[in-house]
Amino acid sequence: MPASSRPVIVCLSSTDWGFLRYRKQQVMERLARHADIVYVNPPRAMKSREWPFRARTRQLSPSLWVHEPFVMPGMRISAIARQITYGWLAARLATWRKNRQFVLWLYSPHGLALVDLLKPDRLVYDVCDLHTTPSGRALRDEGERREIEKLADLERALLAQADLTLCVSEPLVEWVGQRARRVQLVPNGCEWPRYAAPRPSVRTSAQTRIGYVGTLAPRFDVELVAAVAKARPDWVIELVGPILPLVDISPLQSLANVELTGEISFEDVPGRLATFDVCLLPLREIDFAYYCSPIQVFDYLAAGKPVVSTPVGQLEGWGGLVHVVRGATAFVSAVEDALHERTFDHIVCRRVFAARNTWDVRVAQIAESLADIGVHIAHADSCAPATAA
């Protein structure tokens, strides 16, 4: 496809490009092979202290740019400041149109403000979370309740306007229901080749090592992990990933068999997973967690590891690939069972599943859905899964 005829996709993300590697970066990086991508970091209010009255754009490849928007101080509480921020952003983004098909791709209902300003040819809404429910155990305060109500109103309008709505899980597809014009299930995926021959990190002991890789966010069940650690002091539980504000990890800090490793580089994740005997997904039993598509579980399976999880709707449909249990006692029992599921046949079964659920496969699905709404990209890459062994 000639460069002049390539569509331009402006993605207003809910995650900064440099913060871990989530669905947003994985999808946009691959779409950039066939379209010009402008990845916009979220214009959060706190950024006004870091980059006052300025914006910047970095070009990562011939067809991928990351834009850090100007943020007007006070945009969190001032409607005028928000209007200035989004107006300035829309004016900057419009310069990429250049008489080409212009697609606006949103990950948060807050981006609705850009629809009227940019008037895109096509609007895509990629739903990764259930925005209308608390992300933690309960509402933090009245401010969070108002924010959720606002998001619900914005999301209703966005679903009605979007030409294409992508959902990461079956429960989200059911929740969206008839509120969207066109809905497509596109779960998260994995980079399967990264796990073909990982170089494991050095283990310091022969103890059973179970672990979690991901953000320690409000939906992470700190109390469950503490209960498991106390029930089995002979196990080492390693938690790898950044700890978000408002997450109280104090129940874990006094436990000798819990290791809080913190964030590691993306390149080191396969090696760290190789040291785990069993991988964990200990989320709170809340709607926000149940409706998600846990990206790390795809990586766990690509590494061939047994997985124990609390209830997540998507995982419940995966048969015996993942142990899905409730409560600390059942969690401990499931880990004990999983420790006996590390045979060659078990490993191959998990890796074959992962090979069929790569990010390349996901983007091929997305390309077909885009074609259905008149956005044609030359997705010529082979999307056949790699041979798993």
N, C-alpha and C positions, 0 to 999 in steps of 0.2 A: 504494500500500500504506500503510495507516495507520501512524503512527509506532509505536503500541503493538504492532503485529504484526511489525515489522521484526526480523529476526534480529540478534543482536549477534555480531560476529566479533572475537575477541581474537587478535591476531597477535603472537606472540613472534618478533621478527625477529633476524637475525644481523648487522644493520647499523643503526647509529643513523639516525634520520630525517634528521638534518642532514648526513650524510656522503654527498656526491654524490647522484645519483638513480638508484637501481638498480631492479630488478624489484619489490622489496618495496614501495617507495613508489608506483611506477606502478600496481601492481595494487590496493593498498589505497585509494589516492586515488579510483580509479574505482568500486570496490565500495562506497565510502562514499556514492555516489549512491543506493544501494538498500538499505543495511544500516548499522547503527551499528558503527563500527570503532574498536577500541582498539589502537593500534600501540604495542607495548612494546619499547623499546630493550633490547638484550641486557644482562643483569646480569653484566657482566664484573668480575673481581676488582679490577682497577686503579681502578674507579670508587669503591671504598670510600674512597679518599683524597680524591676530589672532592666527594662528597655523603655524608659519614658520617651514618648514622642518620637519613636523611630521604629522602623520595620526593616527586616532583612530577608534576603532570599539566597539559598544555597542551591547550586546545581550539582546533583549527585551523579547524574549520567546524562547522555544527550537528550533524554526524554523524561527526566524525573527531577523536579524541583521541590525543595522544602521551604515553605514560607513561614516566617515568624511574624505574626501580625502586630501592628501598632495597637496598643491597649491604652485607652483613655483612663486615667485615674478616676476611681469612683464608679466604674461601670457596674459593679455588683449592686449598688444601691441607687444609682441614678439612671433613669430612663434616657436622659439626654446624653450621658456618657456612653451608654450602650449604643444609641443611635449613631453617635460620632464614630465609635469603634467599628461597627458593622458597615457604616457608610464608607469609611476610609478603606476598609478591607474590600468591599465590593468594587470600588473604583480601581483598586490595585489589581484585583483578579480579572476584571473585565479586559485588561490589556492583553490577556492570553487568548481571547476569542478569535480575533483575526479572521473573521468570516468563515470559521469552521464550526462544525457541530460542537455544541458546548453542553457538557453534562455536569450537573452538580450532584455530588455524592456526599450524603450526610450520615454521621454516626450518632448524632444527638439531636433531640427535638429543638435544642437551642438554636440550631442552624437554620430554622425556619425563617429567621429574620433576613437571610440572604436570598430567599426565593424571589420575593418581590423586587429586591434591589438588582439582582443579576438577570432575572427572567431567562433561566436556562432552557435549552431545547428539550432536555430530558432531566428528570429528577429521580435519583435513586436513594432509597433509605435502607441502610444496612443495620438491622436490629440485632444487637449483641446481648442486651440485657433487658430485664423487665424494669423499666424506669419508674413504674407507678407503685413501687413497694420499697420499704427500707432495705438498704444494702447490708445492714447489720442485724443484731438480735432484736432491736426495737428502735423506734424513733429516738434520735438523740435529743431533739428539742422542737419547739414550735417552729423554728426556722426551717428545719428539715421537712416538717409536715407541709408548710407553705410551698417549699421548693418542689415537693412531689406533686402537689396539686397543680402547680404551674406546668410542670413537665407533662402531666396527663393531658391538660388542655392543648398544649403545643403539639403533643404527639397525635392526638385525634385529628388536628388540622393537617399535620404532615402526612399521615397515612392516607388521608383523603386526596391529597394532591400528588403524591409520589406516583410516577409511572411504573416503578418497580420497587417492591419491598422484599428484601432478602432477610431471612430469619435463620439464626444459627442452630435452633433446636425445634423439635416437633412440638413441645409445649408452647413455644413462642408462636409457631404457625397457627396453632389452635387459638391462642389468645388474640392474635391479630384478626383472625376470622374474616368476616365480611367488611371490616373497616378499611381494608386496603383494596386498591383496584386490581393489582396483580401481585401475588405472593409466591415466592420460591424458597424452598428449604435449601440452604447451603451451609452445612456445619463447618466447624473449624477443621484443620488438617495438620499435617506434619511435614517436615523436610526429611523424608525417609532415608535418603542417601547418607545423611550425617551420622546415622546410627549403624551403618554397614560394618565399620571396623573401628569402634571408638577406642581411644587410648584411656583406660581407666585411671582415675586418681588413685593415689597410694592410700591403702587402708592401714590404719594404725593398730588394728586389733582384729581378732577372728570372731568377735562378738557379732551376733545377728544385727544387721544394720537396716533399718527401714527409714524411708525418707520422703520428703515433700519438696518439690521445686515449684516455685510460684510466688506471687505477692502475698504477704501476710496482711490481708485486707480485712475490713469488718466482717465479712462473711466467713472468714477462717475461724474454725472452732477451737479456740485456745484451751478451753476447759476439757474438751474431749481428748486432745493430745496429752494434756497433763494427766488425765485419768489413765490413759493407756500407759504412759511412762511409769506411773506409780504401780500399776498392776504388773508390769514386766520390767523391773529394774535391770534385768540382764540384757535387755535390748537397748541399742543405741538408736535414738530418733534424731535424725538430722533434718533441719528445716532450712532450705536454701531459698533466699529471696529477700527483697527489701521489705521493711516493716513500715506500713503506712501510718500517718498520724491518727490518733484516736484509737489505735489498737493496743490494748493493755496486755502485754506479754509477761507481766510479773508472775503469773502462776507457773511459768516455765523456767524462769531464771534461777530458781533455787534447786532445780532438778538436775542431778549430776549426769543423768543419761540422756539429756536433751542438748543438742548442739545447735546453736543459732548462728549459722554460717554467714548470713547476709547475702547480698547480691554477688553473683559471680558473672564472668563474661559469658556471652552467648556461645562462644566457641567451646567453653569448658563444660557446658551442660551434658553432652553425651558421656564424657568421661566420668562426671560425677554420678550420673544415673547408673553407670556400669558398676559402681561400688555398692549399690543398694540391693538387698535381697528381696525386698518388697517395696513398692511405691504406694504412696498414700494420697488420698484426696479428702481431708477432714474438714468439710464445710458445715456450717450451721444448717439446721433443718428449717430453712426459711424459703419463701417463694423466690427471692432473688437468686438463691443458689440453685434451686430446683429447675429453673427455667434456662440456665446457662448451658454453654457448650464448652466444657473445661479443656482448654487447649493443651494443658500439660498431660492429660491422659493419653492423647494421641502420641505424644513423645514417649511416654512410659511404654506404650505398646510397641512403638517402633524400636525401642531398646530391648524388647522381648521380656519385659518385667511383669510379674504378677501385680495386680492392682486391687487395693481395698478402698472403697469410697462410701461416704454417707449418701443418702438418696439424692440423685440427680436424674431428672426425667429422661434425658437422652441416654444415659448409661443403662437404665433399666431395660432398654430394648436391645441390649447387646449380648444377651444370653450369658454364657459362662465366661466371657472375656474379662469381666470385672465383678468382684465381690461387692455387692451393694447391701449395706447393713445399717441398722439403727442402734445407737447406744454404745457405751464403752465396752461392756462385756461382750457383745456380739462383734465389735470391732476387733478386739483382741483375738477372739476365736477365729475370725476370718483371716487375720494375719497368720495365725498358726497353720491354718489350712493352706494358705497361699505359699507358705514356705516349702510345702511338698509339691508345688506345681511349677517346678523349674526344670523340667525335663526338656529334651530336645524338641519333642512334639509340641509341648506347650509354647516354647519360644517361637517355633516356626509359625504356629497358628496366630500368635499375636502380631508377628512381623508381617505376615501376609495381609492381615486386616489393615495394618498401618500403610502398607504399600498401595492399597486400594483407596486410601484416604489422604493423599498428599495434597499440598497446596496447588500443585500443577493441575491435579484433577479438579479441585475446587474452582480454579480460575477458568478452566474449560467449561464447567457448568455455568459460571457467571457469564462467560462470553455468549453462550447459547441464549441465556435469558436476556442479555443486552440486545442481541439480534432480534428477539421477539418484539422489542419496543423500538426498533429501528436504529439501534446503535451498532454498527458493524465494525468489528476489529478483526484484523488478519491473524487469528489465533492459529498459527500453523504448527506450533510445537506439538510433538507427540505427547498425549496424555495417558498413554498406557502405563500402568504401574510397573515399576522396576521388578525384576525377579527377586523374590525374597528367599532367603536361606538362612 
